[in-house]
Amino acid sequence: MTRLACCLALVLLLANAVAASAPEPAAISSVGAEAYALAVGTPPEPLLGSPRLVLPPEGGALVETSAGLDVMTGGGLTTADQLAATLEGTVRTDGGAVTSTATVGFVELFDGVVRATNILVVATSTREGGRASSVGSTSFGSLLVAGLSYPNPRPNERVELPNLGFVVLNEQLVGGDGIETSSTVVRALRLRVTEPNVQDVPPGTEFVVASAASGIPEVAAVTAVVPAPLASDSSLPSVAISTRAPIDTTIDQGGGVEPLDFDNGDNDGGDNDNDASDADNGGTTTTAGGSSGGSQRVVVTVVVVVATPTTPTPTATPSRGATATRTATPTPRR
């Protein structure tokens, strides 16, 4: 046997030894998923009457429906109709997937400071072929924040709201090692009150609209997804937050929100919480979406599905860093 042949044989023996000693990926024993439509409080808690489901570790099938709810929150009355939530799933030891989806037909917060329609958030986690991954997405039929349109907000896009706080659009968090564990949390809107305001909503109160979470073997997402750098845009129009007379609120600073009987007069809704971009309470009182007589109707559907995929889902690589921020120029007081 030549020296070259001996070397090749030795390399093959070493490669086989390494492959034989490599540990097998741990079997999947559980998956995690959660979805809800609306949450308010400090910290935010899903509203009574709004669909909220948590998948058991072993999977299964769950359905929740609600005829509707009427709740006084910061900024006015939130009304919701046609609420539903569904969970389905199985757990396999050699791989699996979990998908969580939440939808909201319409929501309006703080007299139209935030107004959105046809909201959809999706969170998916999979493990196949020794790799775990998670992806998330958010879409809106329409979205106005302080009069500005945000049809396709980037992950964790923050809009500052002077004299109120900030709102984070398309909030996405990820976690896991990408091998045996992976998870993601996606929220369409998260608004956090940080300043005293005309609605007397306590600073620290948060509003979350449409939240979906998934994970293998559980949900443990804490790192914010970082979008691409934001190009400067000097063409943003001037806007201002509505400064209507204060209204009564019944927010429990411990996190609860109390349903009220109400008159079908004015209808304004409260909204979500995290990082945000802007609007200004200058002299002009421009409202996003406005307000009209009669109750606004909110259609909310939450669906969570767990299934085993036929093909692997591409791995989403989590990244760390600051969130994207966009700020509108306030209109001078005349």
WOHU-V306276 format. One record per residue. RES is the residue in one small letter. SS is DSSP state (H for helix, E for strand, L for the rest). PHI is phi in whole degrees, -180 to 180 (999 if undefined). OMEGA is omega in whole degrees, 0 to 359 (NA if undefined). Layout:
res:RES ss:SS phi:PHI omega:OMEGA
res:RES ss:SS phi:PHI omega:OMEGA
This chain:
res:m ss:L phi:999 omega:181
res:t ss:L phi:-72 omega:179
res:r ss:H phi:-62 omega:180
res:l ss:H phi:-63 omega:180
res:a ss:H phi:-64 omega:178
res:c ss:H phi:-63 omega:180
res:c ss:H phi:-64 omega:180
res:l ss:H phi:-64 omega:179
res:a ss:H phi:-63 omega:179
res:l ss:H phi:-65 omega:179
res:v ss:H phi:-62 omega:179
res:l ss:H phi:-64 omega:179
res:l ss:H phi:-63 omega:179
res:l ss:H phi:-65 omega:180
res:a ss:H phi:-63 omega:179
res:n ss:H phi:-65 omega:180
res:a ss:H phi:-66 omega:179
res:v ss:H phi:-65 omega:180
res:a ss:H phi:-63 omega:181
res:a ss:H phi:-68 omega:183
res:s ss:H phi:-87 omega:181
res:a ss:L phi:-66 omega:182
res:p ss:L phi:-70 omega:175
res:e ss:L phi:-74 omega:176
res:p ss:L phi:-58 omega:180
res:a ss:L phi:-62 omega:179
res:a ss:L phi:-67 omega:177
res:i ss:L phi:-79 omega:179
res:s ss:L phi:-112 omega:182
res:s ss:L phi:-161 omega:172
res:v ss:L phi:-134 omega:179
res:g ss:E phi:-132 omega:177
res:a ss:E phi:-159 omega:177
res:e ss:E phi:-150 omega:176
res:a ss:E phi:-151 omega:172
res:y ss:E phi:-151 omega:186
res:a ss:E phi:-95 omega:186
res:l ss:E phi:-138 omega:177
res:a ss:E phi:-144 omega:180
res:v ss:E phi:-144 omega:173
res:g ss:E phi:142 omega:181
res:t ss:L phi:-136 omega:358
res:p ss:L phi:-75 omega:183
res:p ss:E phi:-67 omega:177
res:e ss:E phi:-126 omega:178
res:p ss:E phi:-55 omega:182
res:l ss:L phi:-70 omega:175
res:l ss:L phi:-62 omega:182
res:g ss:L phi:98 omega:177
res:s ss:L phi:-94 omega:182
res:p ss:L phi:-57 omega:174
res:r ss:E phi:-151 omega:183
res:l ss:E phi:-128 omega:175
res:v ss:E phi:-127 omega:182
res:l ss:L phi:-76 omega:174
res:p ss:L phi:-63 omega:182
res:p ss:L phi:-56 omega:182
res:e ss:L phi:-85 omega:182
res:g ss:L phi:85 omega:180
res:g ss:E phi:129 omega:181
res:a ss:E phi:-139 omega:180
res:l ss:E phi:-136 omega:177
res:v ss:E phi:-136 omega:176
res:e ss:E phi:-136 omega:178
res:t ss:E phi:-132 omega:178
res:s ss:E phi:-149 omega:179
res:a ss:E phi:-69 omega:180
res:g ss:E phi:154 omega:178
res:l ss:E phi:-152 omega:176
res:d ss:E phi:-130 omega:186
res:v ss:E phi:-136 omega:171
res:m ss:E phi:-81 omega:175
res:t ss:E phi:-129 omega:180
res:g ss:L phi:-57 omega:178
res:g ss:L phi:91 omega:177
res:g ss:E phi:142 omega:185
res:l ss:E phi:-93 omega:174
res:t ss:E phi:-106 omega:180
res:t ss:E phi:-120 omega:181
res:a ss:E phi:-135 omega:178
res:d ss:E phi:-132 omega:174
res:q ss:E phi:53 omega:181
res:l ss:E phi:-95 omega:179
res:a ss:E phi:-153 omega:176
res:a ss:E phi:-145 omega:181
res:t ss:E phi:-140 omega:175
res:l ss:E phi:-128 omega:174
res:e ss:E phi:-139 omega:176
res:g ss:E phi:175 omega:173
res:t ss:L phi:-134 omega:179
res:v ss:L phi:-120 omega:176
res:r ss:E phi:-116 omega:183
res:t ss:L phi:-76 omega:184
res:d ss:L phi:-101 omega:180
res:g ss:E phi:149 omega:179
res:g ss:E phi:169 omega:180
res:a ss:E phi:-153 omega:177
res:v ss:E phi:-142 omega:180
res:t ss:E phi:-128 omega:180
res:s ss:E phi:-122 omega:182
res:t ss:E phi:-134 omega:175
res:a ss:E phi:-133 omega:177
res:t ss:E phi:-132 omega:176
res:v ss:E phi:-134 omega:183
res:g ss:E phi:-72 omega:181
res:f ss:E phi:-159 omega:174
res:v ss:E phi:-151 omega:176
res:e ss:E phi:-139 omega:185
res:l ss:E phi:-126 omega:175
res:f ss:H phi:50 omega:177
res:d ss:H phi:55 omega:177
res:g ss:H phi:91 omega:174
res:v ss:L phi:-58 omega:172
res:v ss:E phi:-125 omega:181
res:r ss:E phi:-145 omega:184
res:a ss:E phi:-144 omega:178
res:t ss:E phi:-132 omega:173
res:n ss:E phi:48 omega:181
res:i ss:E phi:-85 omega:177
res:l ss:E phi:-138 omega:173
res:v ss:E phi:-123 omega:182
res:v ss:E phi:-135 omega:175
res:a ss:E phi:-127 omega:182
res:t ss:E phi:-134 omega:175
res:s ss:E phi:-127 omega:181
res:t ss:E phi:-138 omega:167
res:r ss:E phi:-141 omega:184
res:e ss:E phi:-154 omega:177
res:g ss:L phi:63 omega:178
res:g ss:L phi:79 omega:179
res:r ss:E phi:-128 omega:175
res:a ss:E phi:-114 omega:181
res:s ss:E phi:-152 omega:178
res:s ss:E phi:-142 omega:176
res:v ss:E phi:-138 omega:179
res:g ss:E phi:-142 omega:179
res:s ss:E phi:-153 omega:177
res:t ss:E phi:-137 omega:175
res:s ss:E phi:-139 omega:179
res:f ss:L phi:-130 omega:168
res:g ss:L phi:-70 omega:173
res:s ss:E phi:-155 omega:179
res:l ss:E phi:-149 omega:175
res:l ss:E phi:-120 omega:174
res:v ss:E phi:-124 omega:182
res:a ss:L phi:53 omega:176
res:g ss:L phi:88 omega:179
res:l ss:E phi:-95 omega:179
res:s ss:E phi:-88 omega:176
res:y ss:L phi:-128 omega:186
res:p ss:L phi:-67 omega:182
res:n ss:L phi:-137 omega:181
res:p ss:L phi:-64 omega:177
res:r ss:L phi:-76 omega:179
res:p ss:L phi:-54 omega:176
res:n ss:L phi:60 omega:176
res:e ss:E phi:-76 omega:186
res:r ss:E phi:-105 omega:178
res:v ss:E phi:-123 omega:180
res:e ss:E phi:-78 omega:179
res:l ss:E phi:-123 omega:181
res:p ss:L phi:-55 omega:182
res:n ss:L phi:64 omega:177
res:l ss:L phi:-145 omega:183
res:g ss:E phi:164 omega:178
res:f ss:E phi:-154 omega:177
res:v ss:E phi:-133 omega:176
res:v ss:E phi:-105 omega:180
res:l ss:E phi:-101 omega:178
res:n ss:E phi:52 omega:181
res:e ss:E phi:-71 omega:180
res:q ss:E phi:-136 omega:176
res:l ss:E phi:-121 omega:180
res:v ss:E phi:-134 omega:178
res:g ss:E phi:-163 omega:179
res:g ss:L phi:109 omega:182
res:d ss:L phi:-97 omega:179
res:g ss:L phi:77 omega:179
res:i ss:L phi:-118 omega:179
res:e ss:L phi:-106 omega:183
res:t ss:L phi:-132 omega:176
res:s ss:E phi:-167 omega:178
res:s ss:E phi:-158 omega:178
res:t ss:E phi:-150 omega:173
res:v ss:E phi:-126 omega:180
res:v ss:E phi:-125 omega:177
res:r ss:E phi:-127 omega:180
res:a ss:E phi:-64 omega:182
res:l ss:E phi:-142 omega:171
res:r ss:E phi:-139 omega:182
res:l ss:E phi:-107 omega:179
res:r ss:E phi:-120 omega:176
res:v ss:E phi:-83 omega:181
res:t ss:L phi:-122 omega:184
res:e ss:L phi:-132 omega:171
res:p ss:L phi:-56 omega:187
res:n ss:L phi:-144 omega:185
res:v ss:L phi:-67 omega:177
res:q ss:L phi:-86 omega:180
res:d ss:L phi:59 omega:174
res:v ss:L phi:-81 omega:185
res:p ss:L phi:-60 omega:172
res:p ss:L phi:-55 omega:184
res:g ss:L phi:100 omega:178
res:t ss:L phi:-69 omega:179
res:e ss:E phi:-122 omega:177
res:f ss:E phi:-125 omega:178
res:v ss:E phi:-121 omega:178
res:v ss:E phi:-119 omega:176
res:a ss:E phi:62 omega:180
res:s ss:E phi:-126 omega:177
res:a ss:E phi:-134 omega:181
res:a ss:E phi:-139 omega:177
res:s ss:E phi:-146 omega:180
res:g ss:E phi:-167 omega:173
res:i ss:E phi:-130 omega:1
res:p ss:L phi:-85 omega:181
res:e ss:L phi:-155 omega:177
res:v ss:L phi:-84 omega:179
res:a ss:L phi:-150 omega:184
res:a ss:L phi:-100 omega:183
res:v ss:L phi:-135 omega:184
res:t ss:E phi:-97 omega:181
res:a ss:E phi:-74 omega:173
res:v ss:L phi:-72 omega:183
res:v ss:L phi:-104 omega:178
res:p ss:L phi:-79 omega:175
res:a ss:L phi:-66 omega:180
res:p ss:L phi:-55 omega:182
res:l ss:L phi:-89 omega:176
res:a ss:L phi:-72 omega:180
res:s ss:L phi:-66 omega:182
res:d ss:L phi:-136 omega:181
res:s ss:L phi:-87 omega:184
res:s ss:L phi:-92 omega:182
res:l ss:L phi:-62 omega:181
res:p ss:L phi:-75 omega:176
res:s ss:L phi:-76 omega:179
res:v ss:E phi:-140 omega:175
res:a ss:L phi:-148 omega:177
res:i ss:L phi:-81 omega:175
res:s ss:L phi:-62 omega:179
res:t ss:L phi:-122 omega:177
res:r ss:L phi:-70 omega:181
res:a ss:L phi:-60 omega:179
res:p ss:L phi:-60 omega:176
res:i ss:L phi:-120 omega:179
res:d ss:L phi:-71 omega:175
res:t ss:L phi:-127 omega:179
res:t ss:L phi:-133 omega:179
res:i ss:E phi:-86 omega:175
res:d ss:L phi:-82 omega:183
res:q ss:L phi:-65 omega:176
res:g ss:L phi:-81 omega:176
res:g ss:L phi:122 omega:183
res:g ss:L phi:-89 omega:175
res:v ss:E phi:-131 omega:189
res:e ss:L phi:-95 omega:175
res:p ss:E phi:-66 omega:180
res:l ss:L phi:-127 omega:163
res:d ss:L phi:-77 omega:184
res:f ss:L phi:-149 omega:177
res:d ss:L phi:-97 omega:182
res:n ss:L phi:-75 omega:176
res:g ss:L phi:-95 omega:180
res:d ss:E phi:-68 omega:178
res:n ss:L phi:-135 omega:176
res:d ss:L phi:-133 omega:184
res:g ss:L phi:-118 omega:176
res:g ss:L phi:-103 omega:189
res:d ss:L phi:-138 omega:201
res:n ss:L phi:-103 omega:192
res:d ss:E phi:-137 omega:214
res:n ss:L phi:-60 omega:188
res:d ss:L phi:-71 omega:183
res:a ss:L phi:-158 omega:176
res:s ss:E phi:-120 omega:210
res:d ss:L phi:-135 omega:171
res:a ss:L phi:-169 omega:185
res:d ss:L phi:-131 omega:180
res:n ss:L phi:-90 omega:181
res:g ss:L phi:-81 omega:183
res:g ss:L phi:-75 omega:182
res:t ss:L phi:-77 omega:179
res:t ss:L phi:-109 omega:179
res:t ss:L phi:-96 omega:179
res:t ss:L phi:-108 omega:177
res:a ss:L phi:-86 omega:179
res:g ss:L phi:92 omega:176
res:g ss:L phi:72 omega:181
res:s ss:L phi:-144 omega:180
res:s ss:L phi:-139 omega:179
res:g ss:E phi:-66 omega:181
res:g ss:L phi:88 omega:184
res:s ss:L phi:-80 omega:169
res:q ss:L phi:-75 omega:181
res:r ss:L phi:-106 omega:181
res:v ss:L phi:-110 omega:178
res:v ss:E phi:-103 omega:186
res:v ss:E phi:-127 omega:176
res:t ss:E phi:-133 omega:178
res:v ss:E phi:-123 omega:180
res:v ss:E phi:-132 omega:176
res:v ss:E phi:-125 omega:183
res:v ss:E phi:-125 omega:176
res:v ss:E phi:-120 omega:182
res:a ss:L phi:-154 omega:176
res:t ss:L phi:-95 omega:184
res:p ss:L phi:-76 omega:175
res:t ss:L phi:-87 omega:177
res:t ss:L phi:-133 omega:181
res:p ss:L phi:-65 omega:173
res:t ss:L phi:-88 omega:180
res:p ss:L phi:-55 omega:181
res:t ss:L phi:-75 omega:174
res:a ss:L phi:-94 omega:184
res:t ss:L phi:-85 omega:178
res:p ss:L phi:-69 omega:176
res:s ss:L phi:-133 omega:184
res:r ss:L phi:-114 omega:175
res:g ss:L phi:152 omega:184
res:a ss:L phi:-80 omega:178
res:t ss:L phi:-84 omega:178
res:a ss:E phi:-81 omega:183
res:t ss:E phi:-130 omega:174
res:r ss:E phi:-129 omega:182
res:t ss:L phi:-128 omega:178
res:a ss:L phi:-91 omega:180
res:t ss:L phi:-82 omega:182
res:p ss:E phi:-69 omega:176
res:t ss:L phi:-84 omega:179
res:p ss:L phi:-62 omega:176
res:r ss:L phi:-73 omega:179
res:r ss:L phi:-83 omega:NA
